[in-house]
């Protein structure tokens, strides 16, 4: 019998994905759990296996096409009798259970996160998503994120982070009454009826009018105001991130063509939305420090000769990462996040170290879980694995969730410095510039030294100028004299 496999809901909070590459063609024989296609969501590349044995009778979606969750993408002729086939409801329930078991997810907000008590996090292996039938077919849109109820009780919402999966809005209705909060901001919790059920939106009437004028669907916007209410800045950020997404990639500009249009989708769209949200919600301050890293470059050369690092790449970024980890232990407030609803600063006594990585599909920021517990050789191996996975486009959503502080290495592009944007949900990001030979005064004499520039952007709600300066100066001191890393660790 002919069976059609529908694009499943892979548990990432999105309702569409792009077909990147088919691994099979019509006429090919397939086995249960065989990888048949790669899809790109807004967060990563995901491999999908087929849930049946049979022969491919047709591919129903071309490579490069964006399709909705629940839409058939491949047809398979199986040897099953009609009586052996489960009902649609049974099949959907079985598929959802399998997806829930196999999709890696970050810890829930409020749960004990890896490293909170000093224990190392288990290694997260990349797994294929066993497919199901997904959600019901409907209009293509992003699934609304969770927003808190109108009371102040209960756990605070998770701080936004790059790559973090969006959770589905519970189908509950809150009476449309004014909500009192500590800032005396009056918002209305008005139920908006969608196909899956009513969805509650907290926003003032002027904000609702602004959203209507700009064509922004408030059910797709994450509020950053009191009690999760949507502000004018949230609407402007959502409007800036909106753009029509063509189903096929644009043709290269031909002779005489003055413009080319590149579709904003997948990882690039998620990156844009995260950066806009960060710029609109966190007051950024950036400080710069030029330092002599001749000692660091010598230490890197000596580490490369040690047997412990024989099978791993050692670069200056390794010592920069170790210096940031050490400075975060000395100044914990820099390794924290802002909880708007609870009006609290959440200080993390563990470090999930984010490393910004440029990929052909856009910027991703995977993080090394519990990096503060790793030895220097283990940290070097983790950096190498993270970079290799990101460049291959295989970074999974769970690997990008839960970061606490980030490093971006702009020096690899021949850039001296920059003003990096803080990764959403964090308080600081350090940019490491290129290392160059420059004249430097050493013991009163002019000499040629290895010099670089560090820049630190931080959330001024959490980190004031003194704390940011001390943190940056500590990182600089450790890179000027790597022995300080040992002394301060």
Secondary structure, 3 states (H helix, E strand, C coil): CEEEEECCCCCCCCCEEEEEEECCCCCCEECCCCEEEEEECCCCEEEEECCCCEEEEEECCCCCCEEECCCEEEEEECCCCHHHCCCHHHHHHHHHHHHHHHCCCCCCCCCCCCCCCCCCCCCCCCCCEECCCCCCCCCCCCCCCCCCCCCCCCCCCCCCCCCCCCCCCCCCCCCCCEECCCCCCCEEEEEEECCCCEEEEEECHHHHHHHHHHCCCHHHCCCCCHHHCECHHHHHHHHHHCCCCCCCCCCCCCCCCCCCCCCCCHHHHHHHHHHHHHHHHCCEEEEEEEEECHHHHHHHHHHHCCHHHCCCCCCHHHHHHHHHHHHHHHCHHHCEEEECCCCEEEECCCCCEEEEEEECCEEEEEEECCHHHCCHHHHHHHHHHHHHHHHCCCCCHHHHCCCCEEEEEHHHHCCCCCCCCCCCCCCEEEEECCCEEEEEEECCEEEEEEEEEEEEEEECCCCCHHHHHHHHHHHHHHHHCCHHHHHHC
